[in-house]
Amino acid sequence: MSLVVIGSVAFDAIETPFGKTDKIVGGAATFASLAASYFYNKVKIVAVVGDDFPQEEIQYLQSRKIDTEGLQIKQGEKSFFWSGRYHSDMNSRDTLITELNVLAGFDPIIPDSYQDCEYLLLGNLTPKVQQTVIDRLTNRPKLIVLDTMNFWMDIALDDLLFNLKSIDVLTINDAEARQLSGEFSLVKAASKILQMGPKYLIIKKGEHGALLFGEGKIFSAPALPLADVFDPTGAGDTFAGGFIGYLAKVGTINFANMKNAVIFGSALASFCVEKFGTEKLRNLTQEEIAARVEEFVQLSSFQI
């Protein structure tokens, strides 16, 4: 049984108060699949790139035991490219360039070898593309996690609401939760969103951690205070990949395991932001991950 990740494999150019990069590899599927691969060895991606995407980067994904059969390579076309500049608070940013290129007409082809999908992560793409993936799977996966953003709420809300009826977990940030629900209180917002279809809701709050709602319960996960934050790009995708990768590893879906998955996802995301792009995610050890998780445990552990 496999974990299938759909999303973008792309190029980014990033500027933060701590430095800037030329074109580097990014994309939701890249970050998420790398994170998931630390917990689960049957990760498969569905994405599209142009013939400008380096073959050695595809080989690197394969070296992480990530199946790239579902990665389409469009000859004579260019890969998706995004450039952005982060403000001093590292939470807000300005988009400088967006070139959809191959992503503009992306038709997600599901290889026959992917039909054993038990865990599905729908990265931040158009709701119609996300739904197409669900429709093209022969059997419904054991767990479907969907990530989205305010842009789709603005221009494709009906399609997004339709998708929410088919999924198990929705991951969005606090501003998006308020927009989707029309409620300022995140508790009220979560209650409304869960009535739209998902069984669980994760509200990401950046440097303030994350909230998990489901089964009539709430779990608040801290964010790890870091001395150096170089690049938040991909942190949310890394979180989602670590989250679903951990759940695929343990194999049982319940609130207790979801809580642990949030911590493991947060731990991977905390590594991601310490370097530009995917650099920090490439050579982690299991010992480093375990030590980082323990930091999260100690951060919120207390006795009364």
C-alpha positions in Angstrom: 0.0 0.0 0.0 1.3 3.4 -1.0 1.2 7.1 0.0 0.5 9.3 -3.1 1.3 13.0 -3.1 -0.1 15.3 -5.7 1.3 18.8 -6.1 3.8 21.0 -7.8 7.4 20.2 -8.5 8.9 23.5 -9.4 11.5 26.2 -9.2 11.5 29.0 -6.6 13.6 32.2 -6.3 13.4 33.5 -2.7 14.5 36.7 -0.9 14.3 37.0 2.9 15.9 39.5 5.3 18.7 36.8 5.7 19.6 36.3 2.0 18.4 35.4 -1.4 18.6 32.6 -3.9 18.6 32.1 -7.6 16.4 29.4 -9.0 16.2 26.5 -6.6 14.0 23.4 -6.5 10.7 23.8 -4.7 7.0 22.9 -5.0 4.4 21.4 -2.7 5.0 17.8 -3.9 8.7 18.1 -3.5 8.6 19.3 0.1 5.8 16.9 1.1 7.2 13.8 -0.5 10.7 14.4 1.0 9.2 14.9 4.5 7.0 11.8 4.2 9.9 9.7 3.0 11.5 9.9 6.4 8.6 7.9 7.8 7.3 5.8 5.0 9.1 4.0 2.1 6.3 3.8 -0.4 5.8 7.4 -1.3 4.7 8.2 -4.9 4.2 11.6 -6.5 1.9 12.9 -9.2 3.2 16.2 -10.7 4.4 17.8 -13.9 7.6 19.5 -14.9 9.1 20.9 -18.1 12.3 19.5 -19.8 14.2 22.3 -18.0 13.9 20.4 -14.7 17.3 18.8 -13.8 17.4 15.0 -14.2 19.7 14.8 -11.2 16.9 16.2 -9.0 14.5 13.5 -10.2 17.2 10.9 -9.4 17.6 12.4 -5.9 13.9 11.9 -5.3 14.3 8.3 -6.5 17.3 7.9 -4.1 14.8 8.7 -1.3 12.7 5.8 -2.5 10.1 8.2 -3.9 8.4 6.7 -6.9 8.4 9.2 -9.8 6.4 7.3 -12.4 3.6 9.8 -12.0 5.9 12.7 -12.7 5.2 14.0 -16.2 8.0 15.6 -18.1 6.7 17.9 -20.9 9.2 18.3 -23.7 9.7 21.8 -25.0 7.9 23.4 -22.0 9.1 25.1 -18.8 8.5 24.1 -15.2 6.3 26.2 -12.8 8.3 29.1 -11.4 7.6 31.3 -8.4 9.6 34.2 -6.9 8.8 36.0 -3.7 10.2 38.4 -1.1 9.5 37.9 2.6 9.0 40.8 5.0 11.0 41.2 8.2 8.3 39.3 10.2 8.8 36.3 7.9 5.1 35.7 7.9 4.0 38.1 5.1 5.5 38.1 1.7 5.2 39.7 -1.8 4.9 37.5 -4.9 7.3 38.9 -7.5 6.8 36.4 -10.3 4.4 33.6 -11.0 4.9 31.6 -14.2 2.5 28.7 -14.3 4.0 27.2 -17.5 3.3 23.4 -17.5 1.1 23.7 -14.4 -1.5 25.7 -16.4 -2.8 22.7 -18.2 -1.9 20.0 -15.7 -3.9 16.8 -16.1 -3.0 14.4 -13.3 -2.4 11.0 -14.8 -2.5 8.2 -12.2 -0.3 5.2 -13.2 -1.7 1.8 -12.7 1.0 1.1 -10.1 -0.5 4.0 -8.0 -3.9 2.3 -7.6 -2.7 0.7 -4.4 -3.0 4.2 -2.8 -4.0 3.9 0.8 -2.9 7.5 1.9 -3.5 10.5 -0.4 -2.1 14.0 0.1 -3.7 16.5 -2.2 -1.3 19.4 -2.3 -2.3 23.0 -3.0 -3.6 22.9 -6.6 -6.9 23.8 -8.2 -9.8 22.1 -6.5 -10.8 20.6 -9.9 -7.4 18.9 -10.2 -7.6 17.6 -6.7 -11.0 16.1 -7.3 -9.8 14.6 -10.6 -7.2 12.6 -8.6 -9.9 11.3 -6.2 -12.1 10.3 -9.1 -9.3 8.5 -11.0 -8.5 6.2 -8.0 -10.2 2.9 -8.3 -10.7 2.5 -4.5 -11.1 5.3 -2.0 -7.9 5.7 0.1 -7.9 5.0 3.8 -7.0 8.6 4.5 -7.3 11.7 2.3 -5.6 14.9 3.4 -6.3 18.1 1.4 -4.3 21.4 1.5 -5.7 24.6 0.0 -5.4 28.3 0.2 -7.4 31.6 0.2 -6.9 32.0 -3.6 -9.1 29.0 -4.3 -11.6 30.3 -1.8 -11.8 33.5 -3.8 -12.1 32.0 -7.3 -13.3 28.4 -6.9 -15.2 28.2 -3.7 -18.0 25.9 -5.0 -15.4 23.4 -6.3 -13.6 23.5 -3.0 -16.7 22.9 -1.0 -17.5 19.9 -3.2 -14.1 18.5 -2.5 -14.5 18.9 1.3 -17.3 16.3 1.2 -14.8 13.7 0.0 -11.8 14.1 2.3 -10.8 13.2 5.9 -8.4 16.0 6.9 -8.2 19.6 5.8 -5.1 21.7 6.5 -5.4 25.5 6.2 -4.0 28.5 8.1 -5.9 30.7 10.6 -6.8 33.4 8.1 -8.1 30.8 5.6 -10.1 29.2 8.4 -11.8 32.5 9.2 -12.4 33.2 5.5 -13.9 29.8 4.8 -16.2 29.8 7.8 -17.0 33.5 8.2 -16.2 33.2 11.9 -13.4 35.0 13.7 -13.2 32.6 16.6 -11.1 29.6 15.5 -13.2 27.3 17.7 -16.4 28.4 15.9 -14.6 28.4 12.6 -13.5 24.8 13.1 -17.0 23.7 14.1 -18.5 25.1 10.9 -15.7 23.7 8.6 -16.1 20.2 10.1 -19.8 20.4 9.2 -18.7 20.8 5.5 -17.3 17.3 5.4 -13.8 16.8 6.8 -13.5 14.5 9.9 -10.5 16.5 11.1 -9.2 20.0 10.7 -5.7 21.3 11.2 -5.3 25.1 11.5 -1.7 26.2 11.0 -0.7 29.3 12.9 2.9 29.7 11.7 5.3 30.7 14.5 2.4 30.1 17.0 2.0 26.4 16.3 -1.1 24.5 15.1 -4.5 23.4 16.2 -6.1 20.0 15.6 -9.9 19.6 15.7 -11.8 16.3 15.5 -13.8 13.7 17.4 -15.1 16.6 19.5 -11.6 17.3 20.8 -9.0 20.0 20.4 -5.2 19.6 20.5 -2.8 22.6 20.5 0.7 22.0 19.2 3.4 24.5 20.0 5.8 25.9 17.5 9.5 25.4 18.3 11.3 28.7 19.0 14.2 28.7 16.6 17.3 30.9 16.6 17.5 31.0 12.8 14.6 31.1 10.4 15.9 31.6 6.8 13.0 30.6 4.6 9.4 29.7 5.4 8.7 28.6 1.9 7.5 25.0 1.9 7.1 24.7 5.6 3.3 24.0 5.3 3.9 21.4 2.7 6.7 19.8 4.8 4.3 19.7 7.7 1.6 18.0 5.7 4.1 15.4 4.3 5.4 14.6 7.8 1.9 14.5 9.1 0.6 12.0 6.6 3.9 10.1 6.5 3.7 9.4 10.2 0.1 8.3 10.0 1.0 5.9 7.1 3.8 4.5 9.3 1.6 3.8 12.3 -1.3 2.6 10.1 -4.1 3.5 12.6 -6.2 6.6 12.2 -7.4 8.1 15.5 -7.1 11.3 17.4 -4.2 10.2 19.5 -2.2 9.3 16.5 -3.3 12.5 14.8 -1.8 14.4 17.7 1.5 12.7 17.3 1.4 13.2 13.6 1.0 17.0 14.1 4.1 17.0 16.3 6.2 15.0 13.8 5.0 17.2 10.9 5.8 20.3 13.0 9.3 18.8 13.7 10.0 18.3 10.0 8.7 21.8 9.2 11.0 23.3 11.9 14.0 21.8 10.0 12.7 23.1 6.7 12.8 26.8 7.7 16.4 26.6 8.9 17.8 26.7 5.3 16.6 27.8 1.9 14.4 25.5 -0.1 14.8 21.8 0.5 18.4 22.0 1.6 17.8 21.0 5.2 15.4 18.3 4.4 17.9 16.4 2.2 20.2 14.9 4.8 18.4 14.5 8.1 19.0 11.5 10.3 16.4 9.6 12.3 18.4 10.6 15.4 18.0 14.3 14.5 14.3 13.9 13.9 13.8 12.1 17.2 15.8 14.7 19.1 13.7 17.5 17.5 10.5 15.7 18.5 11.7 15.4 22.0 12.3 19.2 22.0 8.6 19.6 21.2 7.7 17.2 24.0 9.8 19.1 26.5 8.5 22.5 25.3 4.9 21.7 26.4 5.5 19.2 29.2 4.5 20.2 32.7 3.1 18.7 35.9 0.4 20.1 38.3 
